[in-house]
Amino acid sequence: MIKFPIDTEKVTIEALKDELLDSMEVSVDVLRLDKIHLVVSGNKLYKLYYYLEDAIAQNKMTITFGGAYSNHLAATAKACNELNIPCIGMVRGEEPPNLSHTLQFCKENNMQLVFLSRDEFTKLKNEEVIQRFEVQYGPHILIPEGGYGKKGVEGASFISSYYDLHAYTHICCAVGTGTTIAGLIETSNFKLQTSNFLGFSALKGLNDFPDRIKYLLGEEQGKCQFISDYHFGGYAKKTNDLIDFMNAFYSKHHIPTDFVYTGKMFYGVMNLINKGYFLQGSKILCIHTGGLQGNLSLENGTLIF
């Protein structure tokens, strides 16, 4: 069992109080996974769990991947530092003159940063590249970007222990790699008819989502509906409309969101409710997957929280 200073007792399910919900006769609860840790929050530790467990058991370092503002890199750096696991972060793009707050945080947590051109980064799944890592860096546990993989799914499946699936008609989750929502679906059993899963894409053009779910679960997409209308231009892209929504959402519900993932999901959920997407009597659970550190890249004063 990994010993990590997270506070699972802080995880709560909070009901939103909103005139829109009353008028449309639907309810929305929020699973506050963002509360468990300031950095390794939300879905992060769950997806990392079995990779880190292997690293400890085999006494190996970890190598993982991400961009300059990656929640995954920050969480991996912090977790590995706390657990005394050496780690390397392969970063998409040339090294900038000034590191992003995320990459600076990674360095402060003893992650070795290796910058790769975008062309090199796209070749990371190549078997020859993986073999080169073994020669260049020695024995290690390879953690795919975002924890994508069956170990990530197995870890993410823990999240479902916080809620009663039968209490909800819909489970909503932001989607990057698809690993978290695959973990939620796996524990629900595809044959269970009580809940539908809605994955809100944070990326533009994530056209292989059904293939990802099939790879991760060995099943077809099943009852997971992929929502691709709320990416706001693509990964880590934003608009004034999104920022205004996040500020208004915090003012009304006192729940902070991030502009990369959760802000987009909550915007999408509330917009779909307003459009009548959900039937009267629908009971919706939104998974707050954390990632609030990403907001530090915004100018001071952009957000009110």
N, C-alpha and C positions, 0 to 999 in steps of 0.2 A: 504494500500500500504506500503510495506517495504521500509524504508528509509535506504539506504546503499550507501557508498561512492564509487560507480563505475562510470566510465566515458564511457557511451555508445557512446558518440560522437567520441571516439577514434577508434571505430570499423570501419574497412575499408575492402574493397574487392580489393585485389592486384593481378594483372596479372603477371604470371611468364613469363620471357623472356628466352628462352632456345633453343639451336640448335636442340635438340632432338624433341621438340614440333614442330618446324618448319618443320623438315624433315618428321615427321609422320602426319603432317597437323591436329594437335589437339591443343586445347587451355586449359590452366589450370589457374583458379582463386583460390585465397585463402581468405576465410573469417577469418579475424584476430580477433577472440574472445579473444585471449591471451592478448590483449591490455587493456581490461576493468579494470583489477585490478591485482596487483602483485601476490596475493595468491588466491583470490576467482575469478579466471580467467576462460576464456574459457566457458565450459558448466557447471561449478560447481554451481554458484549461481542460474542458471536457474533450475537445478534439485532440489536444496534445497528450492526454493522459497516458495512453498505451504506448505511444512513441517514447515518452519520457521514462515510463516504467521499464521499457526494453533497454534504454540507455543506462539506467542505473543498474539493472540486473547484469548487463554485459560489460559494464564499466567502459562505455564508449562515449565519444563526443557526439554531438548532433550537427547536422548540416540542414539548413532549410532555406527558403526562398521568399522573396517579396519585393514590393516597390518601396519608394522613398517614404511613403506615409502608411505603411502596412501595419495594421493592428496585429496581424499574425507575427511579424518580426518582433514587435515590441513585447508581445506577450511571451514569445519563446525566449527572448533575451532575459526577461525578468524571471521567468520560471526556472530557466537553466541556472541563472546566477544564484537564486535562492537554494537550488538543489545541488549546487557545486558541480554542474555538468558543463564542460567546455562546449562552446557552440560557435558555429560559423554561419553568417547570414549572407547568402548570395543575393545581391541587390540589382534589380532591373535598371539599367541605364549607367552612363558614365558617371564617375565621381564628380559631384558638383563642388564649386568653390566653398560653399557654405552648406553644411549638412542640415537636412530637415530636423525639426525637433524630435521626430520619431527615430531617425538614425543616430542622432546625438544621444538619445536615451539608450538606444541599443549599445552604443560604445560605452556609456557609463555603466552598463550592466555586463560588461566584459564580453560582449559578442564581437567576434572578429568579422569585419565587413569586407566582402570581396565584390567589387563592382564589375558587372558584365554588360556588354553592349546589348541592345535589345535583340539583335540577331543571335548572339550567343545564348541569351536567356531563353529564346524560343526553342533552342536545341537541347534544353536540359533533360528532356525525356528520352533523348537518344542514349542507347545502351553504351555506346563508346564513351560518351561524356560521363556517365555514371561510373564506368570502370576507371576513367581518368581520375575522378575524385578519390577513389580508393587508393590509387597509387600516390596521388599528390598529397592527400591529407591523412591517410591511414584509415584504420577501421572506424566506422561511424554508423550512426542510425540516421537514415535519410528521411526527413520529414517533408513531404510534398507541400507546395504552397497552399496555405490555408488549412493544412492538416488533411488535405484531400486524400482519401483512401479508406480502406475497410477498417483500419485501426481507428481512424478519425470518426467513422460512423459508429463504431462500437462505443467509443467514448461519448459521443454526442447523444447516444441513446439513453444515457443516464438522466438527461434533462427531463425526460417524460415522467420520472419518478416524483417530480414536484407538482404534478397536476393530475386530475382525474379525467381521463380522455372521454369518458361517457358523459361528462358534464357539458361538453361543447359540441357544437355542430361544425365549427371551423377552427383550425389551428393555422395561424399566420406567422410567417418567418421571413426575414430578409435572406436573400440568396446571393452568394458569391461563387463558391465552388460547388455548392449543393450538398456539402457533407453534413451540415447540421440538420437540414430538413430530411435528409435520407435517414439519419439516426432517429428522428422523431417518427418517421413512417415505419421504420423497421420494428420498433417496439409496439406499434399499434396493430400490426398484422394487417396485410392487404385485404383480408377477407372481412375485417371489421367494418360495419356499415354505419357507425354512429358519427364519424367525423370526416370532413374533407380537409385537405392540406393545401394552403395557398402559399406559394413561394414568390416573393416580390424581388425581382432582379435588380441588383444595384449596378449592373453592367449593361452596356448597350451591345446588342448583337450576340447574346448568349444563346446561340441557336442549337447548341448540342446538349441542352438541359435533359431531354429525355434519355439520351445516350449515357449521360453522367449517372442518372438515377438507376438505369439498367445495370451499369457497371458496378455501382456501389452496392446495389441490393440484389442483383441477379434477377430482377423483376422488371416488368414494364413500368411506365410512369404511374399506372394505377390511378389512384384517387387524388393525385397531386396536381393541382392546377397551377400552371406557370403564368405569372402576371408580369408582362414586360413593358408596361406602359408608364412606369414611374421611375425610370433611371435618371431623369433630368439631364440627359446628355451623355451619360456614361459613368464609368467608375470614378469616384471622387469629384464628379462634376456637380455643380449646384446652380441654382437660380435664386433670384430675390424672392420668388414665390415660395420656394422650399424653405429658405431662411425665415421668412415671415411666418410660415406655418409652424416651424419648430419653436419659435419664440412664443407664438400664441398658444401652442400646445402646452408649453411649460407654464405659462401664466395661468392656464385653466386647470391643469392636472398635476403640476409640480413634478413632472417626469422629464428629465433631460434626455435628449436624443442626439445622435451624431448625424452629420450630413452625408456620410458615405453609405450607411446601411439603414439604421433604424428610423431616421427621419423620413426616408423615402417610403419605408414600409408603412409607418403610421399615416403618412399623407395618403398613400394608396388605399389603405383600409377605410379611412374616413371619407375619401372621395367616392369609393365604391358604395359605401353605405348611403351617401347622398344621392347616388344614381339609382338606388333601388336594387343593387346587385344581390343583396342578401334578403332572403324571405323574412317576413315578420316572424318573430319568435326565435330568430337565429341567436346563438350564443357563441361569441367569438373570443378566442384566446390569442393574444399577440405575445410572441416570445421576444423579450427585450434582450438582444444579444450583446449588449455592452458596446465596446469600441469607442467610448467617449474621448479617449486620448486623441483621436483623429481631429477633434475640434480645435486642438491647439495650433493647427496650421492656419486657422482663420485669424483675421485681424482682430485686435482687441476691440470689444464693443459690438462685434457682429452678432453675438448671441447674448442674451440677458442672463444666462446661467453659467 
